[in-house]
Amino acid sequence: MSAQFKKSGAVLEPAWVRIVLVTIALAFLTLFLFVPLVAVFAEAFKKGWQAYVAAIVDPDAISAIKLTLIAAGISVPLNLVFGVSAAWAVAKFEFRGKSILLTLIDLPFSVSPVISGLIYVLMFGAQGWFGPWLQAHDIKILFAVPGIVLATVFITFPFVARELIPLMQSQGNEEEEAALVLGASGWDTFRRVTLPNIKWGLLYGVILCNARAMGEFGAVSVVSGHIRGETNTMPLQVEILYNEYNFAAAFAVASLLALLALVTLAIKSFVEWRLHTVDPVEAEARAMEH
């Protein structure tokens, strides 16, 4: 072998190999990320700033933005509570059905979003399991905000739990057990011991959950009914405008989603950095406090 080794023992590849790998990575990012991103903003401003603003302040666009924020604003806190509870149960306790719970948490990853939307149609549609009862009581789930929220919750609920479970498992139970031995209540133990240890992982999961909630298309498309100005989220509004050949308006709304994605990426990168950075002072202070 002609491999060269540094003092750390890591393999140092030849310079040409590193150059080729970096070039391939940059070419891939340019082709599939930077070029589409530039194209979105170029098309959005193609007809000028006034046309861009007009597309954003259009009543249907405003309604789509509000509905997207509502769906995310409801689904993310619900999944936050579920994710922390599920991660706490899986990582800290042994119980029957634990493997089943883990399988159910991963279910949205293995089921197509369109299929999950169709399941809600089967349950709450006019001919569905609960359809006649809902109609008799004048309760509307499908083609309304509740259906969109339910679909969004289902699609996004694994993100917080899946981020916290391995983190909690790696931390173990020693600190919580010590707090309980010293007389702390369950709530105090969670608030003063567990939560500080998982705060950055929790924030990371919430960011991923929120990004998916705002960008979800398949499941929401099935349950929304595409009622303009009422049940269209931002991705659905982009589809409608594009199908109507209103490209400038479509890309204007899409640019908002792109901006949200960029902000999410920036926050995600910061949280990842915090997750992999250990502050010795903070660690020492936390150890003394506990």
C-alpha positions as CSV (number, residue, x, y, z in Angstrom):
1,M,0.0,0.0,0.0
2,S,1.2,3.5,-0.9
3,A,-1.1,5.3,1.6
4,Q,0.5,8.0,3.6
5,F,-0.3,8.6,7.3
6,K,-0.5,11.6,9.4
7,K,0.5,11.6,13.1
8,S,-3.2,11.1,13.9
9,G,-3.3,7.9,11.9
10,A,-5.7,9.2,9.3
11,V,-5.1,8.2,5.7
12,L,-4.0,11.1,3.5
13,E,-5.2,10.6,-0.1
14,P,-3.2,11.9,-3.0
15,A,-3.9,15.5,-4.0
16,W,-5.5,14.6,-7.3
17,V,-8.0,12.3,-5.5
18,R,-9.1,15.1,-3.2
19,I,-9.4,17.6,-6.0
20,V,-11.5,15.2,-8.1
21,L,-13.8,14.5,-5.1
22,V,-14.2,18.2,-4.3
23,T,-14.9,19.0,-7.9
24,I,-17.5,16.4,-8.2
25,A,-19.2,17.6,-5.0
26,L,-19.2,21.2,-6.1
27,A,-20.5,20.3,-9.6
28,F,-23.3,18.3,-8.1
29,L,-24.2,21.2,-5.7
30,T,-24.1,23.7,-8.5
31,L,-26.2,21.7,-10.8
32,F,-28.9,20.5,-8.4
33,L,-28.9,23.3,-5.8
34,F,-27.4,26.6,-6.8
35,V,-28.7,26.7,-10.4
36,P,-32.3,25.9,-9.5
37,L,-32.2,28.3,-6.6
38,V,-30.9,31.1,-8.8
39,A,-33.5,30.2,-11.5
40,V,-36.3,30.5,-8.9
41,F,-35.4,34.1,-8.0
42,A,-34.5,35.1,-11.6
43,E,-38.0,33.9,-12.7
44,A,-39.7,35.5,-9.7
45,F,-38.2,39.0,-10.5
46,K,-38.4,38.5,-14.3
47,K,-41.2,41.0,-14.7
48,G,-39.9,43.4,-12.1
49,W,-40.2,44.2,-8.5
50,Q,-43.8,45.5,-8.7
51,A,-45.0,42.3,-10.3
52,Y,-43.2,40.3,-7.6
53,V,-44.8,42.3,-4.8
54,A,-48.2,42.1,-6.5
55,A,-48.0,38.3,-6.7
56,I,-47.0,38.1,-3.0
57,V,-49.8,40.4,-1.7
58,D,-52.5,38.7,-3.9
59,P,-55.3,37.6,-1.6
60,D,-55.0,33.9,-2.7
61,A,-51.2,34.0,-2.0
62,I,-51.8,35.7,1.4
63,S,-54.4,33.0,2.2
64,A,-51.9,30.2,1.2
65,I,-49.2,31.8,3.4
66,K,-51.5,32.0,6.4
67,L,-52.7,28.4,6.0
68,T,-49.1,27.2,5.7
69,L,-48.2,29.0,8.9
70,I,-51.3,27.7,10.7
71,A,-50.6,24.1,9.7
72,A,-47.0,24.4,10.8
73,G,-47.9,26.4,13.9
74,I,-50.2,23.6,15.1
75,S,-48.3,20.5,13.9
76,V,-44.9,21.5,15.2
77,P,-45.9,22.0,18.9
78,L,-48.0,18.8,18.8
79,N,-45.0,16.9,17.4
80,L,-42.7,18.5,19.9
81,V,-44.8,17.1,22.8
82,F,-45.2,13.7,21.1
83,G,-41.5,13.6,20.2
84,V,-40.2,14.4,23.7
85,S,-42.7,11.9,25.3
86,A,-41.9,9.1,22.9
87,A,-38.1,9.7,23.1
88,W,-38.3,9.7,26.9
89,A,-40.3,6.5,27.0
90,V,-38.1,4.7,24.5
91,A,-34.7,5.9,25.8
92,K,-35.4,5.8,29.6
93,F,-37.7,2.8,30.1
94,E,-38.2,-0.8,29.1
95,F,-41.8,-1.9,28.4
96,R,-43.8,-4.2,26.2
97,G,-44.5,-2.9,22.8
98,K,-41.4,-0.8,22.6
99,S,-40.4,-2.2,19.2
100,I,-44.0,-1.5,18.0
101,L,-43.7,2.1,19.1
102,L,-40.5,2.5,17.2
103,T,-42.0,1.0,14.1
104,L,-45.0,3.3,14.3
105,I,-42.7,6.3,14.7
106,D,-40.9,5.3,11.5
107,L,-44.2,4.7,9.6
108,P,-44.4,8.1,7.8
109,F,-40.9,7.5,6.4
110,S,-42.0,4.3,4.8
111,V,-45.5,5.3,3.6
112,S,-45.9,7.6,0.6
113,P,-47.4,11.0,1.6
114,V,-50.1,10.5,-1.1
115,I,-51.1,7.2,0.5
116,S,-51.3,8.8,3.9
117,G,-53.6,11.4,2.5
118,L,-55.8,8.8,0.9
119,I,-56.0,7.1,4.3
120,Y,-57.6,10.2,5.7
121,V,-60.0,10.3,2.8
122,L,-61.0,6.7,3.6
123,M,-61.6,7.7,7.2
124,F,-63.2,11.1,6.9
125,G,-64.6,11.2,3.4
126,A,-68.3,11.3,2.5
127,Q,-68.2,7.5,2.0
128,G,-65.5,6.8,4.6
129,W,-65.7,5.2,8.0
130,F,-66.7,8.4,9.9
131,G,-68.1,10.3,6.9
132,P,-71.8,9.9,7.6
133,W,-71.4,10.7,11.3
134,L,-69.3,13.8,10.5
135,Q,-71.9,15.0,8.0
136,A,-74.8,14.4,10.5
137,H,-73.0,16.6,13.1
138,D,-71.9,19.2,10.5
139,I,-68.2,18.6,11.2
140,K,-65.8,19.1,8.2
141,I,-62.4,17.4,8.2
142,L,-61.6,16.9,4.6
143,F,-61.2,19.9,2.3
144,A,-60.8,22.1,5.3
145,V,-58.1,23.2,7.8
146,P,-58.5,20.2,10.2
147,G,-57.7,17.7,7.4
148,I,-54.6,19.7,6.3
149,V,-53.4,19.9,9.9
150,L,-54.0,16.2,10.5
151,A,-52.1,15.3,7.3
152,T,-49.2,17.6,8.3
153,V,-49.0,16.2,11.8
154,F,-48.8,12.6,10.4
155,I,-46.1,13.4,7.9
156,T,-43.9,15.3,10.4
157,F,-44.3,13.4,13.7
158,P,-41.1,11.2,13.4
159,F,-38.6,14.1,13.2
160,V,-38.4,15.3,16.8
161,A,-38.7,11.7,18.2
162,R,-36.1,10.3,15.8
163,E,-33.6,13.1,16.7
164,L,-34.0,12.7,20.4
165,I,-34.1,8.9,20.9
166,P,-30.4,8.2,20.0
167,L,-29.3,11.4,21.9
168,M,-31.2,10.3,25.1
169,Q,-29.9,6.7,24.8
170,S,-26.3,7.9,24.5
171,Q,-26.7,10.1,27.6
172,G,-28.0,7.2,29.8
173,N,-30.0,7.5,33.0
174,E,-27.4,8.3,35.6
175,E,-28.1,12.1,35.9
176,E,-31.9,11.6,36.2
177,E,-31.4,8.8,38.8
178,A,-29.1,11.0,40.8
179,A,-31.6,13.8,40.8
180,L,-34.4,11.5,41.9
181,V,-32.2,10.1,44.7
182,L,-31.6,13.7,45.9
183,G,-35.3,14.3,46.1
184,A,-36.1,16.0,42.9
185,S,-39.6,15.5,41.5
186,G,-40.2,14.0,38.0
187,W,-41.0,17.4,36.6
188,D,-37.9,19.1,38.2
189,T,-35.7,16.3,36.9
190,F,-37.0,16.8,33.4
191,R,-36.8,20.6,33.5
192,R,-33.4,20.9,35.2
193,V,-31.5,17.8,34.1
194,T,-33.0,16.2,30.9
195,L,-34.1,19.3,29.0
196,P,-30.8,21.2,29.3
197,N,-29.0,18.1,28.0
198,I,-31.3,17.7,24.9
199,K,-32.0,21.3,24.1
200,W,-29.9,21.5,21.0
201,G,-31.1,18.1,19.7
202,L,-34.6,19.2,20.4
203,L,-34.2,22.4,18.5
204,Y,-32.7,20.5,15.6
205,G,-35.7,18.2,15.4
206,V,-38.1,21.1,15.6
207,I,-36.3,22.8,12.7
208,L,-36.6,19.7,10.5
209,C,-40.2,19.2,11.5
210,N,-41.1,22.8,10.7
211,A,-39.3,22.6,7.3
212,R,-41.2,19.5,6.3
213,A,-44.5,21.0,7.6
214,M,-44.2,24.1,5.4
215,G,-43.0,22.2,2.3
216,E,-45.3,19.2,2.4
217,F,-47.2,18.7,-0.8
218,G,-48.4,15.1,-1.4
219,A,-50.6,14.4,1.7
220,V,-51.9,18.0,1.8
221,S,-52.8,17.9,-1.8
222,V,-55.0,14.9,-1.3
223,V,-57.0,16.2,1.6
224,S,-57.2,19.9,0.7
225,G,-59.5,19.8,-2.2
226,H,-57.5,22.7,-3.9
227,I,-60.1,25.3,-2.9
228,R,-58.6,28.6,-4.0
229,G,-58.2,31.1,-1.2
230,E,-59.3,28.6,1.4
231,T,-57.4,25.2,1.5
232,N,-54.3,25.9,-0.6
233,T,-51.0,26.0,1.2
234,M,-48.0,27.6,-0.4
235,P,-46.8,24.5,-2.4
236,L,-50.3,24.0,-3.7
237,Q,-50.6,27.6,-4.7
238,V,-47.4,27.3,-6.6
239,E,-48.7,24.3,-8.5
240,I,-52.0,26.1,-9.4
241,L,-50.2,29.3,-10.6
242,Y,-47.8,27.2,-12.7
243,N,-50.6,25.2,-14.3
244,E,-52.3,28.4,-15.2
245,Y,-49.0,29.6,-16.9
246,N,-48.7,32.4,-14.4
247,F,-45.0,31.7,-14.1
248,A,-43.9,35.0,-12.5
249,A,-46.5,34.6,-9.7
250,A,-45.7,30.9,-9.2
251,F,-42.0,31.6,-8.9
252,A,-42.7,34.6,-6.6
253,V,-44.5,32.3,-4.1
254,A,-41.8,29.6,-4.6
255,S,-39.2,32.2,-3.8
256,L,-40.8,32.6,-0.3
257,L,-40.5,28.8,0.2
258,A,-36.8,29.0,-1.0
259,L,-36.1,31.8,1.5
260,L,-37.7,29.7,4.3
261,A,-35.5,26.8,3.2
262,L,-32.4,29.0,3.3
263,V,-33.2,30.3,6.7
264,T,-33.9,26.8,7.9
265,L,-30.6,25.6,6.5
266,A,-28.7,28.4,8.3
267,I,-30.4,27.7,11.6
268,K,-29.8,23.9,11.0
269,S,-26.1,24.5,10.4
270,F,-25.8,26.6,13.5
271,V,-27.5,23.9,15.6
272,E,-25.4,21.2,14.1
273,W,-22.3,23.2,15.1
274,R,-23.6,23.6,18.6
275,L,-24.3,19.8,18.8
276,H,-20.7,19.0,17.9
277,T,-19.1,21.8,20.0
278,V,-18.4,21.3,23.6
279,D,-18.1,24.3,25.8
280,P,-15.8,23.3,28.7
281,V,-17.0,26.1,31.0
282,E,-20.6,25.2,30.4
283,A,-20.0,21.5,30.8
284,E,-18.1,22.1,34.1
285,A,-20.9,24.4,35.4
286,R,-23.5,21.9,34.5
287,A,-21.6,19.1,36.2
288,M,-21.3,21.2,39.4
289,E,-25.0,22.1,39.3
290,H,-26.0,18.5,39.0
